[in-house]
Amino acid sequence: MNKYSKAIFNVSRNRCGFYLADNIDYYISYLIIRQLYLFIFISELSTPK
């Protein structure tokens, strides 16, 4: 693990109470889905009805 992954690991463990190493696939897919959701939400807001 490089420094970056270690930092993410520590932050997510402390904040969310789960170990990133055990849930790496879940965590990555969660981030991707969240990004997609935010993107769709923002574009919905910015398009005039």
C-alpha positions in Angstrom: 0.0 0.0 0.0 1.3 3.4 -0.9 0.9 6.5 1.3 -2.3 7.6 -0.5 -4.1 4.3 0.0 -3.0 4.2 3.6 -4.5 7.7 4.2 -7.8 6.7 2.5 -7.7 3.5 4.5 -7.2 5.4 7.8 -9.8 8.1 7.1 -12.5 5.6 6.0 -11.8 3.3 8.9 -12.1 6.2 11.4 -15.1 7.9 9.8 -17.2 5.0 8.7 -16.1 2.4 11.2 -15.3 -0.2 8.6 -12.1 -1.5 7.1 -11.5 -0.4 3.5 -9.4 -3.5 2.9 -12.3 -5.7 3.6 -14.8 -3.7 1.6 -12.6 -2.3 -1.2 -15.0 -3.3 -4.0 -18.0 -2.0 -2.2 -16.3 1.2 -1.4 -15.1 1.9 -4.9 -18.5 1.1 -6.4 -20.1 3.4 -3.7 -17.8 6.2 -4.8 -18.6 5.7 -8.5 -22.3 5.6 -7.9 -22.2 8.7 -5.7 -20.2 10.6 -8.4 -22.8 9.5 -11.0 -25.7 10.5 -8.8 -24.2 13.9 -8.0 -23.5 14.5 -11.7 -27.1 13.6 -12.7 -28.5 15.7 -9.8 -26.4 18.8 -10.7 -27.3 18.5 -14.4 -30.9 18.2 -13.4 -30.7 21.3 -11.4 -28.9 23.3 -14.0 -31.2 22.4 -16.9 -34.1 24.9 -17.0 -37.5 23.2 -16.9 
